[in-house]
Amino acid sequence: MKNTEQMQNKRRSWKWLSLREPKARGNLIFLFLLVSLFSCFQITCLYASFGKSGWTIFKKAQSAKFKCMTTVTAVRGDLSGVFYNPAVLGTNNQREIFFISELGFTEDKFGGLVYGEPLKNGMLTGGVVYYDAGKMELNWLEGDELKTENVIAQQDILGLLSYGHKFSEQMFGGATLKLATSRIAERELSLAYCGDLGVFYLPVENLSISAAVQNLGSSTKFIEKKNPLPTSGYIGSGYFYKLGNYYFIPGVGATYNLEDKELIPEAGIEFGYDFLSLNVGYRFNVEEANLHFGLGVNWKNIDFGYAYIPGLYLDTTHRASIGYRFGSRDSSPVAQNDSH
């Protein structure tokens, strides 16, 4: 949000462009994966660059459901879980095509498409996400003459390929490969290549634990300086309660951004009845977009999600998603109380 706010301020008065600017075995697997994730943290810390993280496209790709609700998948989830933890893909068992879009700033454009294909013990997905920050006025001097041109302030494209695997009834793992481009003011282009790793664990019935590291990789420079990737780690947990036709899921989580050295805890809860659900969440240690109000509708093969995220200093964000499932449905350990 900080990067977006700075971009809005720059649009108002650009005089010069500066771009420098299962059980025992499952427990052993889980321990091994956690150690691997921790090692990745250490390696990334050693090579972390100075300065704040950039690459808006990686931060924009989010679910219409609150984050810690998306990553615990206690009820039927959609493909948006791939944006946070690819391991949750292993709990999906139907072909699905998934769209997501967002409206915030008047001139911003954001959208994404993901397709998921179930395999024998997991799911393979591919997708593309697009972000356009809108037009701005660019001014520069050529000799004594002032030149002016209307250009796209920022244009990002992200492609991803993910796989989530079921190791056992309790353990799932996943990985994502990402390739992104970012063009500033239609002048300078940078390339980023990175990946995500995640685990999803069910230690006891109805309790889930989700852990992931995101955006481990590197990027090329804008002129003389790199725009650091928002490398981060996440861990979250949720518990599923069911009372007749009603259910509710309290969840907690925390994200640590290695570049910004910021820890962002969060807490949320989801209430559901039949095919309708409501989710509410709050992020701590952030001033902007800390509240999240969401609505979900799971009707037959259609999944619809909507989120209202009020802004304190910036515009309110409206996020919407729709998924369509087709093909046969196999049994799954996390089939997730799906009676629709």
C-alpha positions, 0 to 999 in steps of 0.5 A: 500500500505504501508503494501505491500511495507514493505512485498516486502522489507522483501522478499529481506533479511529475516534473522529472522521471527518476527510476533509481529510485501420517502420524509419526511419518507425517510428523517427520515430513512436517518437521523436515519441511519446516526446517527447509523453510527456515533454511530458505529464510536464512539464505534469503536474509543473507542476500537481502537488499537494502530498501523497501520491497516493491513489485506491486503485482505480487502483493495485488494477487489476493483472495476475496476471502480473508487470508487466514481463512483461505489458507486453512481450507476447512470448507470448500476452497477455491484456487485463490489459495495458490496466491498464499500457499500452493500446498492447499491445491492438494486438497482440491479434486475438481477441474476449475477455472477461476477469475479474480478482479479488483477495483480501488483507485479510479484508474487502476485495472487488475485481473487474474485467471487461474486454471486447475487440473487435478492429478492422481495425488494433487493438482496442477495449476497455471495462471496469469495476473495483470495490473495497470496503475492507470495514466499519468503525465510525464514531463521532461526537458530536452534542451530548453524545451519541456516535453509532455506525454501521457503514459501508463504509470505502471504495467505488470504481468505475472505468470505462475505455475503451481503444483500441490501434492497429497503426501498422506491424509494429514500432509500436503506440500506445494511449490509455485514458479513465478515469472513477472514483468514490470514496465514503468512509464512505458520506458523501463522494463524489469523482470522477476523470477521467483518461487513459493514453497508451502506445507499444509498439515492436519495434526488432528481432526478439524485443526489445520496448520498452513506455512509458506515462504513466498517470492524467493528469487531475484529481479533485474534492475530498473536502470541502475537499481533493483526493485526488491522482491516482497519476500515473506514468510507466513504461518497460520492456523484455523479450527472448524466448528460445526453445529447442525447446518451452521459452521464457523472457523476462527483463524489466526496467522502472521506474515513477515516481510524480510525486505521491510522487516515487518511482522503483520499478525492477523485474525479472522473468522468465517461463519457459514450456513448452507451455501452462504458464508461471511468472513471478517478479518483484521490485520495488525501493524498496518494503517491502511486496508486493515479491515476485511469484510467478505461474502461467499456463495458456493452454489453447485459448481459455482463459487462466488466471493466478494470483499469490501476493504475500507481505506483510511487514507486511500480509496475503498477496495472492492475485490470479487472472484468467481470460480467454476468447477467441472469434471468428476469429484473424487473423495478427499480427506479435506473434502471439507464438509461440502454438501452442495 
